[in-house]
């Protein structure tokens, strides 16, 4: 997926379901490295305080700018819309 303003590098947009059932959206250049950061508690404060978490969805795009735009869109959505979005992508969330 090539976008205007893309730097040509692969970036990931991801959604985590946290231990309290909340959803967290983020971006990463390396998904594996970012998940390790979250597991070790060196990622975001929000995730650190609500571990364990589960990676429920991820998507790759070319460039940081498009990844940021998708992340911002997800974060702006109310929970109901996030759950519907994830459901449309085949994600079944754990009930908390």
ABEGO torsion letter per residue (X at the ends): XBBBGBAGBBBBBBBBBBAAGBBBBBBBABAAAAAAAAAAGABBAAAAAAOBBBBABBBBBBEAAAAAAAAAAAAABBAAAAAAAAAAAGBBBBBX
